[in-house]
């Protein structure tokens, strides 16, 4: 009956996990944004106007924090020309407006904007270009040495996380986010253990009950307060990291009271950050009480356990509501938040549970006699397995579909640093699944079989009498051999159980990287120094064939930085001769996040080249597709990936 009850409990857990996972299957692949991305503007991108506009209006994908969302308009000489009154519209939190002076002269203008999402707190910079034509309809060309938009709103800072560089300030943000994830997963996992593994233990064995009580006491005495204090400090670190992103790595500005005030009281991110802080403080008070008052009535232990469980679920909710899921717009927001909450719960069930098993439970039973230790370990793992299995199911189903939200193609798993971090995470999860399968399907059944035989042999020895002395002597060597086998297999199993949480921690480290860069990871060279990162920008020159190898494309992008660039292409036919009787277009696509595809139609210059001005709206990893149109209306294209710095 005991085994039937365990299988029933496991089935009940799976029965709950699968419907929830199916909800994620259908709803986690719906569009979500990781930043407040520019959707449209007036004047439009690359617009050529016959009359100067009175203002620039921009509409973004998420609600904006008005304290830190701003814009500047500069001319071809990189001089600010707007009225310095950029603001978020009072009637639309996704619209930003900046006024322009009357009679703006003819020329090329670049609008540089910086947004902070009111939902998840992430910062993004970008630009758009428009032109005011002269009376004859022509537009003056940009001839200055400094490209318009250079150095505006911290755009040259290598500390900007959206540039994809893991320098000092972005590493600090990564570290804080990772510590929050680790602390939440471990602490919530411990509460789930106390409520659904230890309290529901149906064993009447004294040694089992004693081990459970000592595990709770070990967690309360040595781990609860340090974990919560670390969470408290890391939570403040996340806020400071937001300030660093806004101030382009300026620690003085990031720590200024005005920065904290703007972050906390002018965005939903700040509201839920305060909720996170409140939950942690309450949990700290309960942990301090449990640490000081160790002799408590059984009813008090039950009350503390349930209060901590409620706080752990509240903490998961607060972390989710201050993350990417809260940035999904419309009716889909609820489903996205539920999906993200379940994914974090799954990590707590699986990774947090393994951390508890390795750091709390295994040390408690380490000094028990071998037969008792084996029985306790097998019984506890049998109760933990349904929780871990529910976490595995939810995480395995939700993970790939959450990845689809941020990735447009499989090639991005290799061509972008975000994709490579995700690839490493996937490999680590696979390794974790394989390791778990080995211990559940191989090591644990072998240990259970050997332990049953060993207990049987011990029973025979204890039942022996003086008249059965020969039989007892025959059984004793067998019991000794079985004892050695049980000891060896127990050590093998516990070794695997110590390795599993290390893989889980590595998974959370990858998650921290992806969270900090929020889809903007770039292929950064680890050997680059900060000096190299801010060195003079050089134009891109590249030669590559079309997919059908009928043409060779020579492409130049100058100056190759975020903002306005000149795209120049020359085309050689299969015989290596220049071909000018064609049409050429360049299609630009940001690989680090979904910003759509823009087209730049190149014009012949009469010297065998085709060129035109176009925008790369932010620093990052871009894919350029050059399309060649022949007089016979056939299309030939080739693609190349480039890295564009700020």
C-alpha positions as CSV (number, residue, x, y, z in Angstrom):
1,X,0.0,0.0,0.0
2,X,2.9,2.4,0.8
3,X,4.3,2.0,-2.8
4,X,0.8,2.4,-4.3
5,X,0.4,5.6,-2.3
6,X,3.7,7.0,-3.6
7,X,2.9,6.2,-7.2
8,X,-0.5,7.8,-6.6
9,X,1.2,11.0,-5.3
10,X,3.6,11.0,-8.2
11,X,0.7,10.6,-10.6
12,X,-1.1,13.4,-8.9
13,X,1.9,15.7,-9.3
14,X,2.3,14.9,-12.9
15,X,-1.5,15.4,-13.4
16,X,-1.0,18.9,-12.1
17,X,2.3,19.5,-14.0
18,X,1.1,18.5,-17.5
19,X,-1.9,20.8,-17.8
20,X,0.2,23.7,-16.5
21,X,3.0,22.8,-18.9
22,X,0.4,22.7,-21.8
23,X,-0.7,26.2,-20.9
24,X,2.9,27.3,-21.3
25,X,3.1,25.4,-24.6
26,X,0.3,27.5,-26.1
27,X,1.0,30.8,-24.5
28,X,4.7,31.2,-23.9
29,X,5.4,31.3,-27.6
30,X,3.3,34.5,-28.0
31,X,5.1,37.7,-28.7
32,X,6.9,39.3,-25.8
33,X,9.3,42.3,-25.6
34,X,12.5,42.5,-23.6
35,X,12.9,46.3,-24.0
36,X,10.8,49.3,-24.8
37,X,11.5,49.1,-28.6
38,X,10.6,51.9,-31.0
39,X,7.6,50.8,-33.1
40,X,6.9,53.9,-35.2
41,X,7.6,57.6,-35.3
42,X,6.4,60.9,-36.8
43,X,8.4,61.9,-38.8
44,X,8.9,58.4,-39.9
45,X,12.3,56.7,-40.2
46,X,14.3,58.0,-43.1
47,X,11.5,60.4,-44.0
48,X,12.3,63.3,-46.4
49,X,10.1,66.3,-45.5
50,X,9.4,69.3,-47.7
51,X,8.5,71.4,-44.6
52,X,10.2,71.2,-41.2
53,X,8.3,69.4,-38.4
54,X,7.4,71.1,-35.2
55,X,8.1,68.1,-33.0
56,X,9.1,64.4,-33.1
57,X,6.7,61.8,-31.7
58,X,7.8,58.2,-31.0
59,X,5.7,55.2,-30.0
60,X,7.3,52.3,-28.1
61,X,6.4,48.7,-27.4
62,X,6.1,49.1,-23.6
63,X,5.1,51.8,-21.1
64,X,8.0,54.1,-20.4
65,X,9.4,55.3,-17.1
66,X,9.1,59.1,-17.6
67,X,12.0,59.8,-15.2
68,X,14.6,58.2,-17.4
69,X,13.2,58.0,-20.9
70,X,14.4,60.9,-23.0
71,X,15.5,61.9,-26.5
72,X,17.7,64.5,-28.3
73,X,17.7,65.7,-31.9
74,X,21.0,66.6,-33.5
75,X,21.9,68.0,-36.9
76,X,24.6,66.8,-39.3
77,X,27.3,68.6,-37.1
78,X,26.2,66.6,-34.1
79,X,24.8,69.7,-32.4
80,X,21.6,69.5,-30.4
81,X,18.8,71.4,-32.0
82,X,15.6,70.4,-30.1
83,X,13.9,72.4,-27.4
84,X,15.3,70.2,-24.6
85,X,11.8,69.3,-23.5
86,X,11.6,65.6,-24.3
87,X,8.8,63.9,-22.2
88,X,6.5,61.0,-22.1
89,X,3.0,62.0,-23.2
90,X,0.5,62.4,-20.4
91,X,-2.3,60.5,-22.2
92,X,-0.1,57.7,-23.5
93,X,2.7,56.2,-21.5
94,X,4.2,54.6,-24.6
95,X,4.6,57.9,-26.5
96,X,7.6,60.2,-26.2
97,X,7.6,63.7,-27.6
98,X,10.4,66.3,-28.2
99,X,9.7,69.8,-29.6
100,X,11.7,71.3,-32.5
101,X,12.3,75.0,-33.2
102,X,10.4,76.9,-35.8
103,X,11.8,77.0,-39.4
104,X,14.3,74.1,-38.9
105,X,16.8,74.5,-41.7
106,X,17.2,72.0,-44.5
107,X,19.5,69.1,-43.5
108,X,19.8,65.7,-42.1
109,X,18.7,65.2,-38.5
110,X,19.2,62.2,-36.1
111,X,16.9,61.5,-33.1
112,X,18.7,59.6,-30.4
113,X,16.5,58.1,-27.8
114,X,16.9,56.3,-24.5
115,X,14.1,54.3,-22.9
116,X,13.6,52.6,-19.6
117,X,10.7,50.1,-19.5
118,X,8.3,50.8,-16.7
119,X,7.5,47.1,-16.6
120,X,10.9,45.3,-16.4
121,X,13.2,48.3,-15.9
122,X,15.5,47.5,-18.8
123,X,17.2,50.3,-20.7
124,X,17.6,50.6,-24.4
125,X,19.1,53.2,-26.7
126,X,18.5,53.8,-30.4
127,X,18.2,56.4,-33.1
128,X,16.2,57.3,-36.2
129,X,17.0,59.7,-39.1
130,X,14.9,62.1,-41.0
131,X,15.7,64.9,-43.5
132,X,14.3,68.3,-44.4
133,X,14.7,68.9,-48.1
134,X,15.9,72.2,-49.7
135,X,13.6,74.3,-51.9
136,X,14.8,72.3,-55.0
137,X,13.9,69.0,-53.3
138,X,17.5,67.9,-52.7
139,X,18.8,66.9,-49.2
140,X,22.3,68.1,-48.0
141,X,24.7,65.2,-47.5
142,X,26.4,64.4,-44.2
143,X,30.1,65.4,-44.7
144,X,31.4,65.9,-41.2
145,X,34.0,63.6,-39.6
146,X,31.8,62.9,-36.6
147,X,28.6,60.9,-37.5
148,X,25.4,62.5,-36.2
149,X,24.4,61.0,-32.9
150,X,27.9,60.2,-31.7
151,X,28.2,60.5,-27.9
152,X,24.6,61.4,-27.4
153,X,22.8,60.1,-24.2
154,X,25.8,57.9,-23.3
155,X,25.8,56.2,-26.7
156,X,29.6,55.7,-26.7
157,X,29.7,54.0,-23.3
158,X,31.0,50.5,-23.3
159,X,29.3,50.0,-20.0
160,X,25.9,50.1,-21.6
161,X,24.5,46.6,-21.2
162,X,22.7,46.9,-24.5
163,X,26.1,47.1,-26.2
164,X,26.7,43.5,-25.1
165,X,30.0,44.2,-23.4
166,X,30.5,42.5,-20.0
167,X,32.5,45.3,-18.4
168,X,32.6,46.3,-14.8
169,X,29.1,47.7,-14.4
170,X,27.3,45.1,-16.6
171,X,29.2,42.4,-14.8
172,X,27.9,43.8,-11.5
173,X,24.4,43.7,-12.8
174,X,24.9,40.1,-14.0
175,X,26.3,39.1,-10.6
176,X,23.4,40.7,-8.7
177,X,20.7,39.2,-10.9
178,X,22.3,35.7,-10.7
179,X,22.6,36.0,-6.9
180,X,18.9,36.9,-6.7
181,X,18.0,33.9,-8.9
182,X,20.1,31.5,-6.9
183,X,18.8,32.8,-3.6
184,X,15.2,32.7,-4.6
185,X,15.5,29.2,-6.1
186,X,17.3,27.8,-3.1
187,X,15.1,29.4,-0.4
188,X,11.9,28.6,-2.2
189,X,13.1,25.1,-2.9
190,X,13.8,24.7,0.8
191,X,10.3,25.7,1.8
192,X,8.9,23.3,-0.8
193,X,11.0,20.5,0.8
194,X,9.8,21.4,4.3
195,X,6.1,21.4,3.2
196,X,6.0,18.6,0.6
197,X,8.8,16.2,1.4
198,X,9.6,16.3,5.1
199,X,6.2,17.1,6.6
200,X,4.5,14.5,4.4
201,X,6.9,11.8,5.3
202,X,4.7,8.8,6.3
203,X,7.6,6.8,7.7
204,X,7.3,5.6,11.3
205,X,11.0,4.9,11.6
206,X,12.6,6.9,14.4
207,X,15.8,7.4,12.5
208,X,13.8,8.9,9.6
209,X,11.9,11.3,11.8
210,X,15.1,12.3,13.5
211,X,16.9,13.0,10.2
212,X,14.0,15.2,9.0
213,X,14.1,17.2,12.2
214,X,17.8,17.7,12.1
215,X,17.6,18.8,8.4
216,X,15.1,21.5,9.3
217,X,17.2,22.6,12.2
218,X,20.4,22.7,10.1
219,X,18.7,24.9,7.5
220,X,17.2,27.3,10.1
221,X,20.5,27.5,12.0
222,X,23.1,27.9,9.2
223,X,21.4,28.7,6.0
224,X,18.0,30.6,6.3
225,X,19.4,33.9,7.6
226,X,22.5,34.1,5.3
227,X,20.4,33.3,2.2
228,X,17.8,35.9,3.0
229,X,20.5,38.5,3.8
230,X,22.2,37.7,0.5
231,X,18.9,38.1,-1.2
232,X,18.3,41.5,0.5
233,X,21.8,42.8,-0.6
234,X,21.4,41.4,-4.1
235,X,18.0,43.0,-4.4
236,X,19.6,46.4,-3.7
237,X,22.3,45.4,-6.2
238,X,19.7,44.9,-8.9
239,X,18.4,48.4,-8.3
240,X,21.9,49.8,-8.5
241,X,22.5,47.9,-11.7
242,X,19.5,49.7,-13.2
243,X,21.0,53.0,-12.2
244,X,24.3,52.0,-13.8
245,X,22.5,51.2,-17.1
246,X,20.8,54.6,-17.0
247,X,24.0,56.5,-16.2
248,X,26.2,54.6,-18.6
249,X,28.3,53.2,-15.8
250,X,28.6,56.4,-13.7
251,X,28.6,55.1,-10.1
252,X,28.0,58.5,-8.6
253,X,24.9,59.1,-10.6
254,X,23.7,55.5,-10.1
255,X,23.9,55.9,-6.3
256,X,22.3,59.4,-6.3
257,X,19.0,59.6,-4.3
258,X,17.3,61.1,-7.3
259,X,18.1,58.0,-9.4
260,X,16.6,55.7,-6.7
261,X,13.6,57.9,-6.4
262,X,12.9,57.7,-10.1
263,X,13.5,54.0,-10.3
264,X,11.3,53.2,-7.3
265,X,8.3,55.5,-7.6
266,X,7.9,56.1,-11.3
267,X,7.6,52.6,-12.7
268,X,5.9,49.3,-12.0
269,X,9.3,47.7,-11.8
270,X,10.0,49.9,-8.7
271,X,6.6,48.9,-7.2
272,X,7.3,45.2,-7.5
273,X,10.9,45.7,-6.3
274,X,9.5,47.1,-3.1
275,X,7.2,44.1,-2.9
276,X,10.2,41.8,-3.2
277,X,12.0,43.8,-0.5
278,X,8.9,43.5,1.8
279,X,8.7,39.7,1.4
280,X,12.4,39.3,2.1
281,X,12.2,41.4,5.2
282,X,9.2,39.5,6.6
283,X,11.0,36.2,5.8
284,X,14.1,37.5,7.6
285,X,12.0,38.2,10.8
286,X,10.6,34.7,10.7
287,X,14.0,33.2,10.1
288,X,15.5,35.1,13.0
289,X,12.7,34.0,15.3
290,X,13.2,30.3,14.3
291,X,16.9,30.6,14.8
292,X,16.6,32.1,18.3
293,X,13.5,30.1,19.5
294,X,14.7,26.5,18.8
295,X,12.4,24.7,21.3
296,X,9.0,25.3,19.8
297,X,5.6,23.5,20.0
298,X,4.8,21.3,17.1
299,X,1.9,23.5,16.1
300,X,4.3,26.5,15.9
301,X,6.6,24.6,13.5
302,X,3.6,23.9,11.3
303,X,2.5,27.6,11.3
304,X,6.1,28.7,10.5
305,X,6.3,26.2,7.6
306,X,3.1,27.4,6.0
307,X,3.9,31.1,6.5
308,X,7.3,30.5,4.8
309,X,5.6,28.6,2.0
310,X,3.2,31.5,1.4
311,X,6.1,34.0,1.5
312,X,8.0,31.9,-1.0
313,X,5.1,31.9,-3.5
314,X,4.7,35.7,-3.0
315,X,8.4,36.1,-3.7
316,X,8.1,34.1,-6.9
317,X,5.2,36.4,-7.9
318,X,7.1,39.6,-7.1
319,X,10.2,38.5,-9.1
320,X,8.0,37.5,-12.0
321,X,6.1,40.8,-12.0
322,X,9.3,42.7,-12.2
323,X,10.7,40.6,-15.1
324,X,10.2,40.3,-18.8
325,X,6.8,38.7,-18.6
326,X,5.3,41.9,-17.2
327,X,6.3,43.7,-20.4
328,X,3.9,41.7,-22.6
329,X,1.0,43.9,-23.6
330,X,-2.7,43.4,-23.9
331,X,-4.7,40.3,-22.8
332,X,-1.7,38.1,-23.1
333,X,0.1,39.6,-20.1
334,X,-1.6,37.3,-17.6
335,X,-0.7,34.2,-19.5
336,X,2.9,35.4,-19.9
337,X,3.2,36.1,-16.2
338,X,1.7,32.7,-15.2
339,X,4.1,31.0,-17.6
340,X,7.2,32.8,-16.2
341,X,6.0,32.1,-12.6
342,X,5.6,28.4,-13.4
343,X,9.1,28.3,-15.0
344,X,10.6,29.9,-11.9
345,X,8.6,27.5,-9.7
346,X,9.9,24.5,-11.7
347,X,13.5,25.7,-11.2
348,X,12.8,25.9,-7.4
349,X,11.3,22.4,-7.4
350,X,14.1,20.8,-9.3
351,X,17.3,22.9,-8.9
352,X,16.3,24.3,-5.5
353,X,15.4,20.8,-4.3
354,X,18.7,19.4,-5.4
355,X,20.6,22.2,-3.6
356,X,18.6,21.4,-0.4
357,X,19.4,17.7,-0.8
358,X,23.1,18.3,-1.3
359,X,23.7,21.1,1.2
360,X,21.2,20.2,4.0
361,X,20.0,16.6,3.9
362,X,23.0,14.6,2.8
363,X,25.3,16.1,5.5
364,X,22.7,15.3,8.2
365,X,22.6,11.6,7.4
366,X,26.3,11.3,6.6
367,X,27.3,9.9,10.0
368,X,24.4,7.5,10.4
369,X,25.1,3.8,10.4
370,X,25.1,2.4,6.8
371,X,21.8,0.5,7.0
372,X,20.0,3.5,8.5
373,X,21.6,5.9,6.1
374,X,20.7,3.8,3.0
375,X,17.0,3.4,4.2
376,X,16.7,7.2,5.0
377,X,18.3,8.2,1.6
378,X,16.0,5.8,-0.4
379,X,12.9,6.9,1.4
380,X,13.6,10.6,1.1
381,X,14.5,10.4,-2.6
382,X,11.2,8.5,-3.2
383,X,9.3,11.5,-1.7
384,X,11.4,14.1,-3.5
385,X,11.2,12.5,-6.9
386,X,7.5,13.5,-7.7
387,X,8.4,17.2,-6.9
388,X,11.5,17.0,-9.1
389,X,9.7,15.3,-11.9
390,X,7.0,17.9,-11.9
391,X,9.7,20.6,-12.1
392,X,11.5,18.7,-15.0
393,X,8.2,18.4,-17.0
394,X,7.3,22.1,-16.6
395,X,10.9,23.3,-17.3
396,X,11.5,21.0,-20.2
397,X,8.3,22.1,-21.9
398,X,8.4,25.8,-21.2
399,X,12.1,26.4,-21.8
400,X,12.2,25.8,-25.6
401,X,9.0,27.8,-26.2
402,X,10.2,30.7,-24.1
403,X,13.4,30.7,-26.2
404,X,11.3,30.9,-29.4
405,X,10.0,34.3,-28.2
406,X,13.5,35.8,-28.3
407,X,15.1,33.9,-31.2
408,X,14.2,34.2,-34.9
409,X,16.4,31.5,-36.3
410,X,18.5,28.6,-35.3
411,X,21.6,30.4,-36.6
412,X,21.3,32.9,-33.8
413,X,22.2,30.2,-31.4
414,X,25.7,30.5,-32.8
415,X,26.0,34.0,-34.3
416,X,25.0,35.9,-31.2
417,X,26.4,35.8,-27.7
418,X,22.8,35.7,-26.4
419,X,22.3,32.6,-28.5
420,X,25.5,31.0,-27.4
421,X,24.6,31.6,-23.7
422,X,21.3,29.9,-24.5
423,X,23.0,27.0,-26.2
424,X,25.3,26.5,-23.2
425,X,22.2,26.6,-20.9
426,X,20.4,24.0,-23.1
427,X,23.5,21.7,-23.0
428,X,23.7,22.1,-19.2
429,X,20.0,21.2,-18.8
430,X,20.5,18.1,-21.0
431,X,23.5,17.1,-18.9
432,X,21.3,17.6,-15.8
433,X,18.6,15.5,-17.2
434,X,21.0,12.7,-18.1
435,X,22.6,12.8,-14.7
436,X,19.2,12.7,-13.0
437,X,18.2,9.8,-15.2
438,X,21.3,7.9,-14.3
439,X,20.7,8.2,-10.6
440,X,16.9,7.6,-10.8
441,X,16.9,4.7,-13.3
442,X,20.3,3.1,-12.6
443,X,22.0,3.8,-9.3
444,X,18.9,4.0,-7.1
445,X,17.4,0.7,-8.2
446,X,20.7,-1.0,-7.8
447,X,21.1,0.4,-4.3
448,X,17.6,-0.5,-3.4
449,X,18.1,-4.1,-4.5
450,X,21.5,-4.4,-2.7
451,X,20.0,-2.8,0.4
452,X,17.1,-5.3,0.5
453,X,19.5,-8.2,0.2
454,X,21.7,-6.8,2.9
455,X,18.8,-6.3,5.3
456,X,17.6,-9.9,4.6
457,X,21.1,-11.3,5.3
458,X,21.3,-9.3,8.6
459,X,17.9,-10.7,9.6
460,X,19.0,-14.2,9.0
461,X,22.1,-13.6,11.1
462,X,20.1,-12.2,14.0
463,X,17.6,-15.1,13.8
464,X,20.4,-17.7,14.0
465,X,20.7,-20.0,17.1
466,X,23.4,-22.1,18.6
467,X,22.0,-25.2,16.7
468,X,22.3,-23.2,13.5
469,X,25.9,-22.1,14.0
470,X,27.1,-23.5,10.7
471,X,24.3,-21.7,8.7
472,X,25.1,-18.4,10.5
473,X,28.8,-18.7,9.7
474,X,27.9,-19.3,6.0
475,X,25.6,-16.2,5.9
476,X,28.0,-13.8,7.7
477,X,30.5,-13.6,4.8
478,X,27.6,-12.9,2.4
479,X,26.4,-10.1,4.6
480,X,29.9,-8.6,4.7
481,X,30.1,-8.7,1.0
482,X,26.6,-7.1,0.6
483,X,27.6,-4.4,3.2
484,X,30.6,-3.5,1.0
485,X,28.4,-3.4,-2.1
486,X,25.8,-1.2,-0.3
487,X,28.5,1.2,0.9
488,X,30.0,1.5,-2.5
489,X,26.7,2.1,-4.3
490,X,25.6,4.6,-1.6
491,X,28.8,6.6,-2.1
492,X,28.3,6.5,-5.9
493,X,24.7,7.8,-5.5
494,X,25.6,10.6,-3.1
495,X,28.5,11.7,-5.4
496,X,26.0,12.1,-8.3
497,X,23.6,13.9,-6.0
498,X,26.4,16.4,-5.1
499,X,27.1,17.0,-8.9
500,X,23.5,17.6,-9.9
501,X,23.1,20.9,-8.1
502,X,26.4,22.2,-9.5
503,X,24.9,21.8,-13.0
504,X,21.8,23.5,-11.8
505,X,23.8,26.5,-10.5
506,X,25.5,26.7,-13.9
507,X,22.1,26.8,-15.6
508,X,21.1,29.7,-13.4
509,X,24.4,31.5,-14.2
510,X,23.5,31.3,-17.9
511,X,20.0,32.6,-17.1
512,X,21.6,35.5,-15.3
513,X,23.7,36.4,-18.4
514,X,20.6,36.2,-20.6
515,X,18.6,38.3,-18.2
516,X,21.2,41.1,-17.9
517,X,21.7,41.5,-21.6
518,X,18.0,40.9,-22.3
519,X,18.3,39.7,-25.8
520,X,21.1,42.1,-26.7
521,X,24.2,39.9,-26.1
522,X,26.8,40.5,-28.7
523,X,29.7,38.2,-29.8
524,X,32.2,39.9,-27.4
525,X,35.9,39.0,-27.5
526,X,37.0,38.1,-24.0
527,X,40.5,39.5,-24.7
528,X,39.2,43.0,-25.4
529,X,40.1,45.7,-23.0
530,X,37.9,48.7,-22.2
531,X,40.4,50.8,-24.1
532,X,39.9,48.6,-27.2
533,X,36.2,48.7,-26.8
534,X,36.1,52.5,-27.0
535,X,38.7,52.7,-29.8
536,X,38.0,54.6,-33.0
537,X,35.3,53.0,-35.0
538,X,36.5,51.6,-38.4
539,X,34.3,51.1,-41.5
540,X,33.3,47.6,-42.4
541,X,34.7,46.1,-45.6
542,X,33.8,42.6,-46.7
543,X,33.7,40.4,-49.8
544,X,31.3,37.4,-50.0
545,X,29.5,35.5,-52.8
546,X,25.8,35.2,-53.5
547,X,24.2,32.0,-52.4
548,X,24.2,30.7,-56.0
549,X,27.9,31.8,-56.4
550,X,27.0,33.7,-59.6
551,X,28.1,37.0,-58.2
552,X,30.7,38.3,-55.8
553,X,29.7,41.3,-53.6
554,X,32.1,43.9,-52.2
555,X,30.3,45.7,-49.3
556,X,31.4,48.8,-47.3
557,X,29.5,50.2,-44.3
558,X,30.8,53.5,-43.2
559,X,31.4,54.6,-40.5
560,X,29.9,51.3,-39.2
561,X,28.3,52.6,-35.9
562,X,24.8,53.0,-34.6
563,X,23.0,55.7,-36.5
564,X,23.3,56.9,-40.1
565,X,25.7,54.9,-42.3
566,X,26.6,54.8,-46.0
567,X,26.2,51.4,-47.6
568,X,28.4,51.0,-50.7
569,X,28.3,47.9,-52.9
570,X,30.2,46.8,-56.1
571,X,29.3,43.6,-57.8
572,X,31.5,41.2,-59.9
573,X,30.0,38.6,-62.2
574,X,31.1,35.0,-62.5
575,X,34.1,36.1,-64.7
576,X,35.3,38.7,-62.1
577,X,34.1,41.7,-64.1
578,X,32.1,44.6,-62.6
579,X,28.4,44.4,-63.4
580,X,26.5,47.7,-63.4
581,X,23.4,46.7,-65.3
582,X,21.6,45.6,-62.1
583,X,19.7,46.9,-59.1
584,X,21.0,46.5,-55.6
585,X,19.3,46.7,-52.2
586,X,20.6,46.0,-48.7
587,X,18.2,44.6,-46.0
588,X,19.3,45.1,-42.4
589,X,18.1,42.9,-39.5
590,X,19.1,43.2,-35.9
591,X,20.1,39.7,-34.7
592,X,20.1,40.4,-31.0
593,X,16.4,41.2,-30.8
594,X,13.4,41.4,-33.1
595,X,13.3,44.9,-34.6
596,X,12.0,43.9,-38.0
597,X,13.8,44.2,-41.4
598,X,14.6,47.5,-43.1
599,X,15.4,48.0,-46.7
600,X,18.0,50.4,-48.2
601,X,17.8,50.8,-52.0
602,X,21.2,51.7,-53.4
603,X,21.7,54.1,-56.3
604,X,24.5,53.8,-59.0
605,X,27.2,56.4,-58.9
606,X,28.3,55.9,-62.5
607,X,31.7,54.4,-61.4
608,X,30.6,50.8,-60.9
609,X,29.4,51.3,-57.3
610,X,26.0,51.5,-55.7
611,X,25.5,53.5,-52.5
612,X,22.9,55.1,-50.3
613,X,22.5,56.2,-46.7
614,X,20.7,54.0,-44.2
615,X,20.3,53.5,-40.5
616,X,21.6,50.9,-38.0
617,X,19.4,51.9,-35.2
618,X,21.5,50.6,-32.3
619,X,24.8,49.1,-31.6
620,X,24.8,45.3,-31.9
621,X,25.0,42.3,-34.1
622,X,23.4,42.9,-37.5
623,X,22.8,40.7,-40.5
624,X,23.0,42.4,-43.9
625,X,21.4,40.8,-46.9
626,X,22.5,42.2,-50.3
627,X,20.0,41.5,-53.0
628,X,20.8,41.8,-56.7
629,X,18.1,42.3,-59.3
630,X,19.0,41.5,-63.0
631,X,17.2,42.9,-66.1
632,X,15.7,39.4,-66.4
633,X,14.0,39.9,-63.0
634,X,16.0,37.2,-61.4
635,X,17.2,37.7,-57.8
636,X,20.5,36.8,-56.3
637,X,21.4,37.5,-52.6
638,X,24.2,37.0,-50.2
639,X,24.3,37.7,-46.4
640,X,27.0,38.8,-44.0
641,X,27.0,39.4,-40.2
642,X,28.7,42.5,-38.8
643,X,29.1,43.9,-35.3
644,X,28.3,47.6,-35.0
645,X,29.6,49.4,-31.9
646,X,28.0,52.4,-30.2
